[in-house]
Amino acid sequence: MGEVRWAFLFLLVLAASLLPPPGPTGGGYDWIAVLGAAQYGGRPSPILERRLEAALLLYQKGLASRVAVAGGRLPGDRYSEGEVGCRYLRSKGVPQEALLCETQSQTTYENLLFLRPHLFGRILLVTDTPHLPRALFLARLLSLEAEGYPVPGEYPPAYWLREALYRLWLYLGLRPFPGGGGLKSLPPSASGNPGTPAKGP
């Protein structure tokens, strides 16, 4: 009987993951926040570039006057995702004073946790469509006033399935997710009190 209940819960989470996430409701956001994705030798990966282009369009439309880009570096990398993303946006005309570059985080949860002391007001999270529901769930755990912009694309079924599993794990209140790299402490550059870390990968 327990196995049936688990299977039913998983199917509910998977079905919810396949529903299109809500888009932004008008303007008036204080921040656009781009969640991290890979960079290769100082250049954004195709996934990160799509997120950055989406954020650039939203910025140019005036939905917010500031853009935050999150993401650290993997062992052996010379550049962080945050600095590569900020450099990309500067090359497209976004002024330095409108950018916040977070360069220490390794997971979605850390993206949001490390940005949290610096963000205020309404935040528009920019990430892939399958990833957005989990990002919004984590943002709410951290008491961020966040809405989402789902970046369109042809995402493989394995991506949707992985995100459904992550969300199921979060709904059950479990942490850390196996292989999630563990939760690091806030970097010294983060000012303010981030509060008690929420559960989640």
Phi and psi in degrees as GROMACS dihedral restraints (atoms count N, CA, C in turn):
[ dihedral_restraints ]
;  ai    aj    ak    al  type     phi  dphi    fc
    3     4     5     6     1   -62.0    20    10
    4     5     6     7     1   -36.8    20    10
    6     7     8     9     1   -65.3    20    10
    7     8     9    10     1   -37.6    20    10
    9    10    11    12     1   -63.9    20    10
   10    11    12    13     1   -42.0    20    10
   12    13    14    15     1   -63.6    20    10
   13    14    15    16     1   -41.7    20    10
   15    16    17    18     1   -63.2    20    10
   16    17    18    19     1   -43.4    20    10
   18    19    20    21     1   -64.7    20    10
   19    20    21    22     1   -39.6    20    10
   21    22    23    24     1   -65.1    20    10
   22    23    24    25     1   -43.1    20    10
   24    25    26    27     1   -62.8    20    10
   25    26    27    28     1   -42.0    20    10
   27    28    29    30     1   -63.2    20    10
   28    29    30    31     1   -42.2    20    10
   30    31    32    33     1   -64.4    20    10
   31    32    33    34     1   -36.4    20    10
   33    34    35    36     1   -64.0    20    10
   34    35    36    37     1   -44.0    20    10
   36    37    38    39     1   -65.8    20    10
   37    38    39    40     1   -41.5    20    10
   39    40    41    42     1   -63.3    20    10
   40    41    42    43     1   -43.7    20    10
   42    43    44    45     1   -62.4    20    10
   43    44    45    46     1   -41.3    20    10
   45    46    47    48     1   -64.1    20    10
   46    47    48    49     1   -34.4    20    10
   48    49    50    51     1   -67.1    20    10
   49    50    51    52     1   -28.8    20    10
   51    52    53    54     1   -82.0    20    10
   52    53    54    55     1   -13.9    20    10
   54    55    56    57     1   -71.9    20    10
   55    56    57    58     1   140.0    20    10
   57    58    59    60     1   -64.2    20    10
   58    59    60    61     1   127.9    20    10
   60    61    62    63     1   -65.9    20    10
   61    62    63    64     1   152.3    20    10
   63    64    65    66     1   -66.9    20    10
   64    65    66    67     1   144.4    20    10
   66    67    68    69     1   -90.1    20    10
   67    68    69    70     1  -176.0    20    10
   69    70    71    72     1   -65.6    20    10
   70    71    72    73     1   146.1    20    10
   72    73    74    75     1  -104.3    20    10
   73    74    75    76     1    91.4    20    10
   75    76    77    78     1    72.2    20    10
   76    77    78    79     1  -152.4    20    10
   78    79    80    81     1  -114.7    20    10
   79    80    81    82     1  -149.5    20    10
   81    82    83    84     1    77.9    20    10
   82    83    84    85     1    23.2    20    10
   84    85    86    87     1   -82.8    20    10
   85    86    87    88     1   150.0    20    10
   87    88    89    90     1   -88.0    20    10
   88    89    90    91     1   -29.9    20    10
   90    91    92    93     1  -142.4    20    10
   91    92    93    94     1   145.6    20    10
   93    94    95    96     1  -105.2    20    10
   94    95    96    97     1   128.5    20    10
   96    97    98    99     1  -120.2    20    10
   97    98    99   100     1   119.2    20    10
   99   100   101   102     1   -95.4    20    10
  100   101   102   103     1   120.0    20    10
  102   103   104   105     1   -80.7    20    10
  103   104   105   106     1   151.9    20    10
  105   106   107   108     1   -67.7    20    10
  106   107   108   109     1   149.5    20    10
  108   109   110   111     1  -152.4    20    10
  109   110   111   112     1   170.6    20    10
  111   112   113   114     1   -62.6    20    10
  112   113   114   115     1   150.6    20    10
  114   115   116   117     1  -125.6    20    10
  115   116   117   118     1   152.1    20    10
  117   118   119   120     1  -125.2    20    10
  118   119   120   121     1   106.0    20    10
  120   121   122   123     1    59.3    20    10
  121   122   123   124     1    33.9    20    10
  123   124   125   126     1    92.7    20    10
  124   125   126   127     1     1.7    20    10
  126   127   128   129     1  -117.0    20    10
  127   128   129   130     1   140.5    20    10
  129   130   131   132     1   -65.7    20    10
  130   131   132   133     1   140.9    20    10
  132   133   134   135     1   -65.2    20    10
  133   134   135   136     1   164.0    20    10
  135   136   137   138     1   -54.9    20    10
  136   137   138   139     1   -37.8    20    10
  138   139   140   141     1   -65.2    20    10
  139   140   141   142     1   -47.9    20    10
  141   142   143   144     1   -64.7    20    10
  142   143   144   145     1   -38.2    20    10
  144   145   146   147     1   -63.1    20    10
  145   146   147   148     1   -40.0    20    10
  147   148   149   150     1   -62.4    20    10
  148   149   150   151     1   -41.0    20    10
  150   151   152   153     1   -64.3    20    10
  151   152   153   154     1   -42.7    20    10
  153   154   155   156     1   -65.6    20    10
  154   155   156   157     1   -40.0    20    10
  156   157   158   159     1   -65.5    20    10
  157   158   159   160     1   -37.9    20    10
  159   160   161   162     1   -64.2    20    10
  160   161   162   163     1   -44.0    20    10
  162   163   164   165     1   -64.6    20    10
  163   164   165   166     1   -38.9    20    10
  165   166   167   168     1   -61.1    20    10
  166   167   168   169     1   -43.9    20    10
  168   169   170   171     1   -63.1    20    10
  169   170   171   172     1   -42.7    20    10
  171   172   173   174     1   -64.2    20    10
  172   173   174   175     1   -40.3    20    10
  174   175   176   177     1   -63.6    20    10
  175   176   177   178     1   -45.1    20    10
  177   178   179   180     1   -65.4    20    10
  178   179   180   181     1   -28.1    20    10
  180   181   182   183     1   -78.7    20    10
  181   182   183   184     1    -7.3    20    10
  183   184   185   186     1    84.9    20    10
  184   185   186   187     1    19.6    20    10
  186   187   188   189     1   -69.3    20    10
  187   188   189   190     1   -25.8    20    10
  189   190   191   192     1  -156.6    20    10
  190   191   192   193     1   157.9    20    10
  192   193   194   195     1  -101.8    20    10
  193   194   195   196     1    -0.2    20    10
  195   196   197   198     1  -135.3    20    10
  196   197   198   199     1   146.5    20    10
  198   199   200   201     1  -130.0    20    10
  199   200   201   202     1   128.2    20    10
  201   202   203   204     1  -107.7    20    10
  202   203   204   205     1   138.7    20    10
  204   205   206   207     1  -124.0    20    10
  205   206   207   208     1   126.9    20    10
  207   208   209   210     1  -112.4    20    10
  208   209   210   211     1   152.7    20    10
  210   211   212   213     1   139.5    20    10
  211   212   213   214     1   130.7    20    10
  213   214   215   216     1   -90.6    20    10
  214   215   216   217     1  -154.4    20    10
  216   217   218   219     1  -124.5    20    10
  217   218   219   220     1   148.5    20    10
  219   220   221   222     1   -82.1    20    10
  220   221   222   223     1   158.7    20    10
  222   223   224   225     1   -54.0    20    10
  223   224   225   226     1   130.3    20    10
  225   226   227   228     1    93.3    20    10
  226   227   228   229     1   -14.3    20    10
  228   229   230   231     1   -77.3    20    10
  229   230   231   232     1   143.5    20    10
  231   232   233   234     1   -85.5    20    10
  232   233   234   235     1   -26.2    20    10
  234   235   236   237     1  -122.6    20    10
  235   236   237   238     1   151.8    20    10
  237   238   239   240     1   -95.5    20    10
  238   239   240   241     1   158.4    20    10
  240   241   242   243     1   -62.4    20    10
  241   242   243   244     1   -38.7    20    10
  243   244   245   246     1   -63.6    20    10
  244   245   246   247     1   -44.9    20    10
  246   247   248   249     1   -71.0    20    10
  247   248   249   250     1   -35.6    20    10
  249   250   251   252     1   -64.8    20    10
  250   251   252   253     1   -42.7    20    10
  252   253   254   255     1   -63.9    20    10
  253   254   255   256     1   -42.2    20    10
  255   256   257   258     1   -65.5    20    10
  256   257   258   259     1   -41.3    20    10
  258   259   260   261     1   -62.8    20    10
  259   260   261   262     1   -38.7    20    10
  261   262   263   264     1   -61.6    20    10
  262   263   264   265     1   -46.8    20    10
  264   265   266   267     1   -67.1    20    10
  265   266   267   268     1   -36.3    20    10
  267   268   269   270     1   -62.3    20    10
  268   269   270   271     1   -38.5    20    10
  270   271   272   273     1   -66.8    20    10
  271   272   273   274     1   -18.0    20    10
  273   274   275   276     1   -98.2    20    10
  274   275   276   277     1     6.1    20    10
  276   277   278   279     1   105.4    20    10
  277   278   279   280     1     0.7    20    10
  279   280   281   282     1   -78.6    20    10
  280   281   282   283     1   124.2    20    10
  282   283   284   285     1   -69.0    20    10
  283   284   285   286     1   151.4    20    10
  285   286   287   288     1   -55.1    20    10
  286   287   288   289     1   -40.4    20    10
  288   289   290   291     1   -68.3    20    10
  289   290   291   292     1   -13.5    20    10
  291   292   293   294     1   -93.1    20    10
  292   293   294   295     1     0.3    20    10
  294   295   296   297     1  -112.7    20    10
  295   296   297   298     1   144.2    20    10
  297   298   299   300     1  -125.8    20    10
  298   299   300   301     1   125.1    20    10
  300   301   302   303     1  -113.6    20    10
  301   302   303   304     1   110.9    20    10
  303   304   305   306     1   -96.6    20    10
  304   305   306   307     1   127.6    20    10
  306   307   308   309     1  -127.5    20    10
  307   308   309   310     1    15.1    20    10
  309   310   311   312     1  -115.7    20    10
  310   311   312   313     1   -20.5    20    10
  312   313   314   315     1   -74.5    20    10
  313   314   315   316     1   153.3    20    10
  315   316   317   318     1  -121.9    20    10
  316   317   318   319     1   -13.4    20    10
  318   319   320   321     1  -134.1    20    10
  319   320   321   322     1   168.9    20    10
  321   322   323   324     1   -58.9    20    10
  322   323   324   325     1   -43.8    20    10
  324   325   326   327     1   -60.4    20    10
  325   326   327   328     1   -44.3    20    10
  327   328   329   330     1   -67.9    20    10
  328   329   330   331     1   -36.4    20    10
  330   331   332   333     1   -48.1    20    10
  331   332   333   334     1   -51.7    20    10
  333   334   335   336     1   -75.0    20    10
  334   335   336   337     1   -40.2    20    10
  336   337   338   339     1   -63.2    20    10
  337   338   339   340     1   -44.0    20    10
  339   340   341   342     1   -75.8    20    10
  340   341   342   343     1   -25.7    20    10
  342   343   344   345     1   -78.0    20    10
  343   344   345   346     1   -28.0    20    10
  345   346   347   348     1   -52.8    20    10
  346   347   348   349     1   -43.1    20    10
  348   349   350   351     1   -63.8    20    10
  349   350   351   352     1   -17.9    20    10
  351   352   353   354     1  -102.5    20    10
  352   353   354   355     1   -17.4    20    10
  354   355   356   357     1   -95.5    20    10
  355   356   357   358     1   155.1    20    10
  357   358   359   360     1  -151.2    20    10
  358   359   360   361     1   160.1    20    10
  360   361   362   363     1    68.9    20    10
  361   362   363   364     1  -151.8    20    10
  363   364   365   366     1   -80.6    20    10
  364   365   366   367     1   133.7    20    10
  366   367   368   369     1  -122.6    20    10
  367   368   369   370     1   136.8    20    10
  369   370   371   372     1  -110.8    20    10
  370   371   372   373     1   108.2    20    10
  372   373   374   375     1   -81.5    20    10
  373   374   375   376     1   133.0    20    10
  375   376   377   378     1  -115.8    20    10
  376   377   378   379     1   118.1    20    10
  378   379   380   381     1  -162.1    20    10
  379   380   381   382     1   178.1    20    10
  381   382   383   384     1   -62.4    20    10
  382   383   384   385     1   151.2    20    10
  384   385   386   387     1   -55.7    20    10
  385   386   387   388     1   -46.2    20    10
  387   388   389   390     1   -66.2    20    10
  388   389   390   391     1   -28.8    20    10
  390   391   392   393     1   -82.4    20    10
  391   392   393   394     1   -24.3    20    10
  393   394   395   396     1   -61.5    20    10
  394   395   396   397     1   -43.2    20    10
  396   397   398   399     1   -58.4    20    10
  397   398   399   400     1   -40.5    20    10
  399   400   401   402     1   -66.9    20    10
  400   401   402   403     1   -41.2    20    10
  402   403   404   405     1   -60.9    20    10
  403   404   405   406     1   -42.4    20    10
  405   406   407   408     1   -67.0    20    10
  406   407   408   409     1   -38.0    20    10
  408   409   410   411     1   -59.4    20    10
  409   410   411   412     1   -47.5    20    10
  411   412   413   414     1   -66.1    20    10
  412   413   414   415     1   -38.9    20    10
  414   415   416   417     1   -60.7    20    10
  415   416   417   418     1   -40.5    20    10
  417   418   419   420     1   -68.8    20    10
  418   419   420   421     1   -34.8    20    10
  420   421   422   423     1   -61.6    20    10
  421   422   423   424     1   -31.0    20    10
  423   424   425   426     1   -91.5    20    10
  424   425   426   427     1     9.3    20    10
  426   427   428   429     1    62.3    20    10
  427   428   429   430     1    31.0    20    10
  429   430   431   432     1   -87.6    20    10
  430   431   432   433     1   138.6    20    10
  432   433   434   435     1   -84.8    20    10
  433   434   435   436     1    80.4    20    10
  435   436   437   438     1  -115.5    20    10
  436   437   438   439     1   141.1    20    10
  438   439   440   441     1  -122.0    20    10
  439   440   441   442     1   176.6    20    10
  441   442   443   444     1  -130.6    20    10
  442   443   444   445     1   152.8    20    10
  444   445   446   447     1  -120.0    20    10
  445   446   447   448     1   111.1    20    10
  447   448   449   450     1   -80.5    20    10
  448   449   450   451     1   117.9    20    10
  450   451   452   453     1   -76.0    20    10
  451   452   453   454     1   119.5    20    10
  453   454   455   456     1   -71.2    20    10
  454   455   456   457     1   159.0    20    10
  456   457   458   459     1   170.5    20    10
  457   458   459   460     1   171.4    20    10
  459   460   461   462     1   -95.6    20    10
  460   461   462   463     1    94.8    20    10
  462   463   464   465     1   -96.7    20    10
  463   464   465   466     1   135.5    20    10
  465   466   467   468     1   -68.1    20    10
  466   467   468   469     1   152.7    20    10
  468   469   470   471     1   -55.7    20    10
  469   470   471   472     1   -33.4    20    10
  471   472   473   474     1   -61.8    20    10
  472   473   474   475     1   -33.1    20    10
  474   475   476   477     1   -65.8    20    10
  475   476   477   478     1   -47.8    20    10
  477   478   479   480     1   -59.8    20    10
  478   479   480   481     1   -43.3    20    10
  480   481   482   483     1   -64.3    20    10
  481   482   483   484     1   -44.0    20    10
  483   484   485   486     1   -60.6    20    10
  484   485   486   487     1   -43.0    20    10
  486   487   488   489     1   -66.2    20    10
  487   488   489   490     1   -35.9    20    10
  489   490   491   492     1   -63.5    20    10
  490   491   492   493     1   -39.9    20    10
  492   493   494   495     1   -66.4    20    10
  493   494   495   496     1   -41.9    20    10
  495   496   497   498     1   -59.3    20    10
  496   497   498   499     1   -44.4    20    10
  498   499   500   501     1   -67.4    20    10
  499   500   501   502     1   -38.4    20    10
  501   502   503   504     1   -59.5    20    10
  502   503   504   505     1   -43.7    20    10
  504   505   506   507     1   -58.9    20    10
  505   506   507   508     1   -42.9    20    10
  507   508   509   510     1   -68.2    20    10
  508   509   510   511     1   -41.9    20    10
  510   511   512   513     1   -60.8    20    10
  511   512   513   514     1   -30.7    20    10
  513   514   515   516     1   -80.2    20    10
  514   515   516   517     1    -3.5    20    10
  516   517   518   519     1    75.2    20    10
  517   518   519   520     1    27.5    20    10
  519   520   521   522     1  -101.0    20    10
  520   521   522   523     1   151.0    20    10
  522   523   524   525     1  -166.8    20    10
  523   524   525   526     1   155.4    20    10
  525   526   527   528     1   -81.0    20    10
  526   527   528   529     1   159.4    20    10
  528   529   530   531     1   -72.7    20    10
  529   530   531   532     1   135.6    20    10
  531   532   533   534     1   -54.3    20    10
  532   533   534   535     1   130.7    20    10
  534   535   536   537     1    82.0    20    10
  535   536   537   538     1     3.7    20    10
  537   538   539   540     1   -78.0    20    10
  538   539   540   541     1    -4.6    20    10
  540   541   542   543     1    86.9    20    10
  541   542   543   544     1    -5.1    20    10
  543   544   545   546     1    77.5    20    10
  544   545   546   547     1   163.4    20    10
  546   547   548   549     1   -97.1    20    10
  547   548   549   550     1   123.1    20    10
  549   550   551   552     1   -89.2    20    10
  550   551   552   553     1   162.9    20    10
  552   553   554   555     1   -76.0    20    10
  553   554   555   556     1   164.5    20    10
  555   556   557   558     1   -61.8    20    10
  556   557   558   559     1   141.8    20    10
  558   559   560   561     1   -69.7    20    10
  559   560   561   562     1   156.5    20    10
  561   562   563   564     1   -59.1    20    10
  562   563   564   565     1   -25.8    20    10
  564   565   566   567     1   -74.1    20    10
  565   566   567   568     1   -13.5    20    10
  567   568   569   570     1   -80.9    20    10
  568   569   570   571     1   120.9    20    10
  570   571   572   573     1  -100.2    20    10
  571   572   573   574     1   157.1    20    10
  573   574   575   576     1    91.7    20    10
  574   575   576   577     1   172.0    20    10
  576   577   578   579     1  -101.3    20    10
  577   578   579   580     1   114.3    20    10
  579   580   581   582     1   -77.5    20    10
  580   581   582   583     1    -7.3    20    10
  582   583   584   585     1    82.4    20    10
  583   584   585   586     1  -171.3    20    10
  585   586   587   588     1   -77.4    20    10
  586   587   588   589     1   128.2    20    10
  588   589   590   591     1   -58.9    20    10
  589   590   591   592     1   135.2    20    10
  591   592   593   594     1   -80.4    20    10
  592   593   594   595     1   163.2    20    10
  594   595   596   597     1   -77.2    20    10
  595   596   597   598     1   139.9    20    10
  597   598   599   600     1   148.7    20    10
  598   599   600   601     1   156.0    20    10
